[in-house]
Amino acid sequence: MNGSEGPAPARVNDSGHPVPALRPLSARSVVLSLLLGTHPAELPARDLVRLVAGFGVGGSTLRAALSRMTAAGDLVRTGTGYRLSERLLERQRRQDESVRPHTRAWAGDWEMLVVTATGRGPAERAELRARLAALRLAELREGVWLRPDNLSRPLPGEVDRVAERLVSRPERPARDLAARLWPLDAWSDTARLLLARVEGARGPADRLTAFAAVVRHLLADPVLPAELLPQDWPGAALRDAYTAYQREQSGQVRTRAPEPDASRG
């Protein structure tokens, strides 16, 4: 499921909360969505042609998109088709983790990362900030990032080299601190809007577009311990809806993409 197809304009509803942006489908976004949701992330070219046709993408449009994506390093050409590049396999891993985050019981400790590297340029600082946010950390002040210590995940080596990891217990009440670090009410409101969108989506293209927005939103879920979340937190419902869609899509891949003819072996 492709969660990063260019910027989309932000809108708000009558209550002032953001409305989830549904980005129009392109041939590239359809191909990426199919491959990001496939394990292993590789499909024969003939099966891609069959699959994307269900989303209104023609053969010539697909061939042009595949050529551009291969040249850009999004895809790697194989003997029979295409697979995701290493860069996009990392995105697939992040996407999979956003749907099924690895958590552990929370004992009240907080994970804190203090950036210790100096002399970095604006681009390097922006990249580090994006990496820390992707690890579901929030910035308390410049160079100090934290979250409840309830996630089971190692720090990437490039982050470990520029930041010091500490475990602490802030004096501020944990619920107050979480509410300060993350816009929980806004995330919850948007999740409910997305659940309504996917429930009402009709047709493959509309559903794919809606669930692409779901993936983007799940990537921004802080995955906090239950005791720090507002009541009726919709995170689990949103994950369940996407998991059901993934299962449905996997079944369509297997159905639409026939098994290789053994007689040609």
C-alpha positions in Angstrom: 0.0 0.0 0.0 1.6 3.2 -1.1 1.5 5.9 1.6 3.6 8.6 0.1 2.4 9.7 -3.3 3.3 13.4 -3.3 1.8 16.2 -1.1 -1.9 16.5 -0.8 -3.7 19.7 0.2 -4.7 19.8 3.9 -8.4 20.5 4.6 -10.4 20.8 7.8 -14.0 20.0 8.7 -16.5 22.2 10.3 -15.0 21.4 13.7 -11.6 22.5 12.7 -10.2 19.0 12.5 -8.2 17.8 9.5 -10.0 15.9 6.8 -8.0 12.9 5.5 -6.7 13.7 2.1 -7.5 11.1 -0.6 -4.8 11.4 -3.3 -5.7 10.5 -6.8 -4.4 7.2 -8.1 -1.6 7.1 -10.6 -0.2 4.1 -12.3 2.8 4.4 -10.0 0.7 4.4 -6.9 -1.3 1.4 -8.0 1.9 -0.6 -8.7 3.5 0.4 -5.5 0.4 -0.4 -3.5 0.2 -3.9 -5.0 3.9 -4.6 -4.4 4.0 -3.1 -0.9 1.1 -5.4 0.0 2.7 -8.5 -1.5 5.1 -10.8 0.4 7.6 -11.3 -1.1 7.3 -8.0 -2.9 7.7 -9.3 -6.5 5.2 -10.0 -9.3 5.6 -11.2 -12.9 4.9 -8.5 -15.5 2.0 -10.4 -17.0 0.3 -10.5 -13.6 0.9 -6.8 -13.0 -0.9 -6.1 -16.2 -3.9 -8.2 -15.1 -4.0 -6.7 -11.6 -3.7 -3.0 -12.5 -6.4 -3.3 -15.1 -8.9 -3.7 -12.3 -7.9 -0.2 -11.2 -8.4 1.4 -14.6 -4.7 1.4 -15.6 -4.1 0.4 -19.2 -1.2 -1.7 -20.5 0.7 1.2 -22.3 0.3 3.4 -19.2 1.6 0.6 -17.0 4.6 0.0 -19.2 5.6 3.6 -19.2 5.2 3.7 -15.4 7.3 0.6 -14.9 10.1 2.0 -17.1 10.1 5.3 -15.1 10.0 3.5 -11.7 12.9 1.2 -12.7 15.0 4.2 -13.9 14.2 6.0 -10.6 15.3 3.1 -8.4 11.8 2.2 -7.2 11.7 -1.2 -8.9 14.2 -3.8 -9.9 13.7 -5.8 -13.1 13.8 -9.5 -12.6 13.8 -12.4 -15.1 10.0 -12.4 -15.3 8.8 -9.2 -13.7 9.5 -6.6 -11.1 10.3 -6.4 -7.4 10.7 -3.5 -5.0 14.1 -2.0 -4.6 15.9 -2.2 -1.2 14.8 1.3 -0.4 11.2 0.5 -0.9 11.5 -2.8 0.9 12.4 -0.7 4.0 9.2 1.3 3.4 7.3 -2.0 3.3 8.9 -3.1 6.6 7.8 0.2 8.2 4.3 -0.2 6.7 4.0 -3.7 8.0 5.2 -2.5 11.5 2.6 0.3 11.4 -0.2 -2.3 11.1 1.3 -4.8 13.5 3.5 -2.8 15.9 5.7 -4.8 18.3 4.8 -3.7 21.8 5.5 -4.9 25.3 3.9 -4.3 28.7 4.6 -0.7 29.9 6.0 -0.3 33.4 5.9 3.5 33.4 9.4 4.2 32.0 10.0 6.5 29.1 12.5 6.1 26.3 14.5 9.3 25.7 16.9 10.1 22.9 19.2 13.0 23.2 20.9 14.1 20.0 24.6 14.4 20.7 26.1 14.9 17.2 27.1 18.4 16.2 28.1 20.2 13.0 25.2 18.8 10.9 23.7 20.8 8.1 20.0 21.6 7.6 19.3 18.6 5.3 21.0 16.2 7.8 19.0 17.6 10.7 15.7 17.4 8.8 16.5 13.7 7.8 17.3 12.9 11.5 14.1 14.5 12.6 12.1 12.4 10.1 13.8 9.2 11.3 13.1 9.9 14.9 9.5 10.7 14.1 9.2 7.4 12.1 10.4 5.7 15.3 7.3 7.2 17.0 9.3 9.5 19.1 8.1 13.1 19.8 10.3 16.1 20.3 10.0 17.6 23.8 12.5 20.4 22.9 15.2 20.7 20.3 17.4 17.6 20.4 15.4 15.8 23.1 13.0 13.1 21.9 10.9 10.7 24.0 8.0 8.3 24.2 6.7 5.6 26.6 9.1 2.7 26.6 6.6 0.2 25.3 7.9 -0.5 21.8 10.1 -3.5 21.1 12.3 -2.3 18.3 16.1 -1.7 17.9 17.4 1.8 17.0 18.8 2.0 13.5 22.6 2.2 13.5 22.6 5.7 12.0 20.4 7.0 14.8 22.4 5.2 17.5 25.6 6.9 16.2 24.2 10.5 16.6 22.0 10.2 19.7 22.2 8.8 23.3 19.4 6.6 24.5 18.2 7.0 28.1 15.4 5.5 30.1 13.7 7.8 32.6 10.5 8.6 34.5 9.4 12.2 34.0 7.8 14.0 37.0 4.9 15.3 34.9 1.9 12.9 34.9 2.2 10.5 32.0 -1.2 11.3 30.5 -0.5 15.0 30.5 2.9 14.5 28.9 1.5 12.3 26.2 -1.3 14.8 25.4 1.4 17.5 25.1 3.6 15.5 22.8 1.0 14.1 20.4 -2.3 15.6 19.0 -4.3 12.6 20.2 -7.8 14.0 19.7 -7.0 15.1 16.2 -5.5 11.7 15.3 -8.6 10.0 16.7 -11.0 12.2 14.8 -9.2 11.6 11.5 -9.1 7.8 12.1 -12.9 7.8 12.6 -13.3 9.8 9.4 -11.1 7.3 7.6 -13.1 4.4 8.9 -16.3 6.0 7.5 -14.5 6.6 4.2 -13.4 3.0 3.8 -16.8 1.7 4.8 -18.4 3.8 2.1 -15.8 3.3 -0.6 -17.1 1.6 -3.7 -15.0 0.0 -6.5 -11.3 -1.1 -6.4 -9.9 2.4 -7.2 -11.9 4.2 -4.5 -11.1 1.5 -1.9 -7.4 1.6 -2.8 -7.3 5.3 -2.5 -9.0 5.3 0.9 -6.8 2.6 2.3 -3.7 4.4 1.1 -4.8 7.2 3.4 -5.3 4.7 6.2 -1.7 3.5 5.9 -0.4 7.1 6.0 -2.5 7.7 9.1 -1.3 4.5 10.8 2.3 5.5 10.3 1.6 8.6 12.4 0.0 6.6 15.3 2.2 7.0 18.4 1.2 3.5 19.6 1.0 4.6 23.2 0.1 2.3 26.1 -3.6 1.9 26.6 -3.6 3.8 29.9 -2.3 7.0 28.1 -4.9 7.0 25.3 -8.3 8.8 25.2 -11.4 6.7 25.6 -12.6 4.8 22.5 -9.2 5.1 20.8 -9.9 3.9 17.2 -6.4 2.7 16.4 -7.2 -1.0 16.7 -10.3 -0.6 14.6 -8.3 1.1 11.9 -5.7 -1.6 11.9 -8.3 -4.3 11.8 -10.0 -2.7 8.8 -6.7 -2.5 6.9 -5.7 -6.0 7.8 -9.0 -7.3 6.4 -8.3 -5.3 3.2 -4.8 -6.7 2.9 -6.2 -10.2 3.3 -8.7 -9.4 0.5 -6.1 -8.0 -1.8 -3.7 -11.0 -1.2 -6.6 -13.3 -2.2 -7.2 -11.3 -5.4 -3.5 -11.4 -6.3 -3.6 -15.2 -5.9 -6.8 -15.4 -7.8 -6.0 -13.0 -10.6 -2.4 -14.1 -11.0 -2.4 -17.7 -12.1 0.2 -20.1 -11.0 3.1 -20.7 -13.5 2.3 -23.5 -15.9 4.3 -26.5 -14.6 4.3 -28.0 -18.1 6.6 -25.3 -19.3 9.1 -26.0 -16.6 
